[in-house]
Amino acid sequence: MNKNNFYRCLGSKLKELREDKNISQNEVCEKFRLSRSSLANIEAGRHRLSIYTLYQLLCILKENEFMDDKKIKEDMLNNLHK
């Protein structure tokens, strides 16, 4: 998968998560202090977001349960140093 396809897939998944939770783009943007057009570009895969931005969006969408597991946190930190 090339970078463009990766960001399109990621954006599509974020949009799917948002829609599954019946959260509007405007609601996300109010919490995230992001313009609606920027979020639309992220969801369309036209904007390459940072890992931290991804984390923030997942927190807003309440998909951050994976961060509650201590083992996963440790694995993530260990992988950063490789």
N, C-alpha and C positions, 0 to 999 in steps of 0.2 A: 504494500500500500504506500503510495507516495504521500507527501505532506499535504497536498491539496485535498486528496481524498480523506486523509485522516481528520483534518479540520472540518470537512463537511460532515463526516460521520459523528464526530464529537458534538458539533453544533446541533445536528439532528437529534441526538440523544438528549442533550440539554433541553431542547424544545419539547421533546416527548415527556421528559420528567416534569417540566413546568405545566404542560397541558394536562397530564395525568392528575396533577394536584389542583387543577382548576385555578392556577395563578396566572394573572395577566402579565404581559410584558411591562405594563405600567407599574404594577405592584412590585415586580422585581427591581425595576429601575429606581423606584422611590427608596427602597431599602439599600440599594447598592450605589446610589448616586451615580447613575449611568444614564446616558440618553437612550431613548427607545430605539433610535436608529442604530446605535452601537450594539445593543442587545440583538437586534434583528440581524446585524452583520455577523455576530458571533454564532447565532443559531443557523445562519446560512453557510457558515464555514469561510466567510470572507475576512474574518479577523482572527489572527493567531494570538490567542490569549495565553497569559503566563500560567504556570501551575498554581500560583497563589490566587490569581483571579478565578481560576477554575474552582479552587477550594472555597473561595468566598461565595461563588454562585451556588455550589452544592450546599453550603451552610444555609443560604437563603431558601433553597428548595428542600431543606431538611433531609438531605441525602448524605449527611455527614456521620451517620451512625458507624460507618466503617472506621472512623477516627477514634471511636471509643475503645477499641480493642488495643490493649497495651502491646501485644505481640506485633500487630500490624504496624503500630507507630515505630517500634524498635526496628523492624525490618526496613521500613521506609527510610529511617535515619541512617541505618547501616548501608543501604544501597546508594545513598547520596555520596558516600565517601569512596565508592569504587570507581 
